[in-house]
Amino acid sequence: MDTLTTAIFPRKFAALLFDMDGTLLNSMAVVERVWGAWAVRNGLDPYELMKSVHGVRASDVIRQLGLAVDPNVEAHAVAAAEIADVEGIVEIPGAVAFLESLPPERWTIVTSAPLELAHRRLAAAGIPVPLHMVTGEDVMAGKPDPQGYLLAAERLGVRAEDCLVFEDAPAGILAGSSAGAEVAVITGAHAAAEGTPHLTLGHYTDVEARIGIDGWLSLHRR
């Protein structure tokens, strides 16, 4: 079949940048357990709190609540609880195979999680740790600020405008768009980005990346 008719995007990309939670792996069970318990301890409605935690650094989530607590101390405690609990963490279907099809210098992860938690969850889901990963500890401003995606592009030696960002949450989608990148939204883990105008994919099982002779990547439906 003609590649022009099967290509998902009409352009090629220098690199692919991925969020982690909700995009490459499903950690919803852990997030709900840990943040739910934290909400109860702090007199908050767990259901309402869950609306604000996706894709944002824990310290930023807590700071925005205006509670009489130290956001950094509380975020450290939340991260410790999440590191200790990886039950139920799985890859988004097809994620590992899709990543393994990519040249290692052409993709990386941009996550709001701290480094130790990122490594723990990636290992639990069987997802390889990429070169030049950017975590919430590497930036002064977390998502929705574009700093993380700009830094990832710089580390890969490409322009952010030449990248495709895979995201799942509004904060991350805005970060990718603000960096000047194209955005694809993964919807298989939750519905936080429901109604997005960006291309949506439930998972990676029916998607493949093709590498041109120039080393640039194009995405196609299987």
ROLUM-713887 format. One record per residue (C-alpha): residue number from 1; residue in one letter; x, y, z. Coordinates in steps of 0.001 Angstrom, whole numbers. Example, Ala and Ser with C-alpha at 12.3 -4.5 7.8 and 13.67 -1.06 7.14 Angstrom:
% residues 2
    nr   rest        xx        yy        zz
     1      A     12300     -4500      7800
     2      S     13670     -1060      7140
***
This chain:
% residues 222
    nr   rest        xx        yy        zz
     1      M         0         0         0
     2      D      1265      3488      -789
     3      T      2974      5007      2270
     4      L      1449      8388      1472
     5      T     -2009      6985      2181
     6      T     -1008      5103      5375
     7      A      1135      7755      7051
     8      I      -400      9065     10273
     9      F      1334     12428      9888
    10      P      2213     14030      6539
    11      R      5713     14871      7808
    12      K      8789     13164      9248
    13      F     10354     13715     12653
    14      A     13937     13984     13857
    15      A     13049     12346     17193
    16      L     10158     11031     19264
    17      L      9675     12272     22836
    18      F      7516     10295     25249
    19      D      5868     11077     28536
    20      M      6008      8059     30873
    21      D      2947      7519     33105
    22      G      -200      7013     31063
    23      T      1763      7199     27829
    24      L      4251      4316     27913
    25      L      2994      2574     31016
    26      N      -217      2393     33006
    27      S       365      3261     36669
    28      M     -3180      4334     37454
    29      A     -3699      1691     40151
    30      V      -646      2892     42078
    31      V     -1439      6569     41586
    32      E     -4960      6081     42887
    33      R     -3744      4134     45934
    34      V      -941      6494     46930
    35      W     -2594      9815     46119
    36      G     -5928      8591     47465
    37      A     -4352      7805     50832
    38      W     -2518     11142     50816
    39      A     -5771     12985     50081
    40      V     -7581     11308     52973
    41      R     -4737     12150     55375
    42      N     -4977     15787     54336
    43      G     -8769     16068     54428
    44      L     -9241     16151     50654
    45      D    -11596     14352     48315
    46      P     -9516     11669     46547
    47      Y    -11741     11741     43464
    48      E    -11347     15496     43038
    49      L     -7608     15358     43686
    50      M     -7106     12768     40946
    51      K     -8288     15340     38402
    52      S     -5187     17444     39033
    53      V     -2340     14945     39428
    54      H     -1913     13676     35870
    55      G      1313     14726     34210
    56      V      2312     17283     36849
    57      R      5166     17126     39358
    58      A      3945     16107     42814
    59      S      5409     19223     44435
    60      D      3534     21423     41961
    61      V       258     19565     42576
    62      I       602     20010     46338
    63      R      1744     23629     46081
    64      Q     -1327     24529     44035
    65      L     -3608     23155     46751
    66      G     -2543     25900     49168
    67      L     -2316     23568     52164
    68      A      -319     24405     55279
    69      V      2347     21827     54393
    70      D      5799     21874     52800
    71      P      5193     20839     49158
    72      N      8697     19432     48733
    73      V      8549     17345     51908
    74      E      5119     15995     51009
    75      A      6184     15295     47422
    76      H      9181     13325     48699
    77      A      6864     11231     50885
    78      V      4506     10596     47967
    79      A      7425      9569     45749
    80      A      8719      7179     48414
    81      A      5307      5539     48658
    82      E      5104      5238     44876
    83      I      8591      3735     44660
    84      A      7544      1110     47203
    85      D      4368       226     45298
    86      V      4610     -1030     41707
    87      E      1797     -3565     41834
    88      G      -331     -3389     38718
    89      I      2080     -1319     36620
    90      V      2043     -2552     33014
    91      E      3144     -1256     29639
    92      I       620       417     27380
    93      P        -3     -2356     24816
    94      G      2710     -2413     22160
    95      A      4887       231     23842
    96      V      7982     -1926     24374
    97      A      7992     -3324     20837
    98      F      7445       166     19402
    99      L     10350      1647     21393
   100      E     12641     -1242     20492
   101      S     11981      -516     16808
   102      L     13407      2997     17181
   103      P     17077      4002     16911
   104      P     18172      4670     20537
   105      E     19473      8122     19665
   106      R     16098      9118     18168
   107      W     13859      8881     21245
   108      T     13748      9633     24936
   109      I     11372     10115     27874
   110      V     10273     13383     29487
   111      T      8557     12632     32788
   112      S      7396     14673     35760
   113      A      8483     11849     38061
   114      P     11804     11974     39953
   115      L     14593      9790     38544
   116      E     14389      6984     41104
   117      L     10651      6599     40635
   118      A     11011      6688     36842
   119      H     13576      3876     36907
   120      R     11393      1836     39267
   121      R      8285      2109     37092
   122      L     10090      1522     33822
   123      A     11610     -1654     35253
   124      A      8215     -2813     36544
   125      A      6690     -2387     33088
   126      G      9664     -3874     31237
   127      I     10345      -652     29363
   128      P     13954       204     28448
   129      V     15574      3255     29997
   130      P     16436      5663     27161
   131      L     19466      7809     26609
   132      H     19162     11384     27859
   133      M     15929     10925     29868
   134      V     14538     14131     31384
   135      T     12831     13925     34790
   136      G     11048     16397     37017
   137      E     14327     16966     38853
   138      D     16074     18220     35719
   139      V     13953     21321     35186
   140      M     13158     24476     37099
   141      A      9546     24490     35859
   142      G      7525     21324     35331
   143      K      4754     20594     32857
   144      P      2756     22428     31475
   145      D      5928     24487     31032
   146      P      7759     23321     27865
   147      Q     11169     23284     29567
   148      G     11352     19484     29798
   149      Y     10640     18900     26115
   150      L     13008     21658     25057
   151      L     15742     20092     27187
   152      A     15078     16622     25771
   153      A     15354     17894     22194
   154      E     18587     19680     23065
   155      R     20043     16517     24614
   156      L     19202     14565     21463
   157      G     20749     17261     19301
   158      V     17543     18165     17453
   159      R     15055     21024     17379
   160      A     11868     20631     19418
   161      E      9909     21773     16355
   162      D     11173     18673     14548
   163      C      9948     16283     17254
   164      L      6766     14330     17859
   165      V      5632     14267     21493
   166      F      3515     11419     22862
   167      E      1414     12497     25840
   168      D     -1695     11537     27793
   169      A     -2593     14481     30043
   170      P     -3525     18127     29424
   171      A      -446     19499     31219
   172      G      1894     17406     29086
   173      I        23     18126     25875
   174      L       373     21851     26547
   175      A      4068     21410     27348
   176      G      4699     19623     24056
   177      S      2700     22104     22024
   178      S      4375     25067     23721
   179      A      7760     23569     22858
   180      G      6716     23750     19204
   181      A      6432     19986     18726
   182      E      3688     17953     17074
   183      V      1646     16011     19654
   184      A       -14     12599     19628
   185      V     -2230     11653     22585
   186      I     -2343      8150     24069
   187      T     -5785      7435     25527
   188      G     -5543      3832     26731
   189      A     -4796      4486     30410
   190      H     -7380      7132     31320
   191      A     -9592      9886     29911
   192      A     -7812     12961     31300
   193      A     -7276     14380     27796
   194      E    -10735     13558     26493
   195      G    -11794     15963     23757
   196      T     -8256     16897     22696
   197      P     -7939     18244     19133
   198      H     -4692     16300     18670
   199      L     -4354     12910     17026
   200      T     -5297     10166     19490
   201      L     -4048      6589     19707
   202      G     -5340      4014     22164
   203      H     -2037      2108     22192
   204      Y       920      1213     19979
   205      T       -32     -2196     18626
   206      D     -1239      -909     15262
   207      V      1439      1758     14771
   208      E      4903      1457     13292
   209      A      7784      3846     12784
   210      R      9702      3866      9512
   211      I     13211      5226      9246
   212      G     14117      7170      6128
   213      I     17551      7192      4524
   214      D     18031     10583      6198
   215      G     17445      8969      9614
   216      W     14172     10803     10157
   217      L     11073      8949     11344
   218      S      7579      8664      9918
   219      L      4588      7038     11633
   220      H      2239      4643      9865
   221      R      -772      2493     10607
   222      R       -70     -1218     10317
***
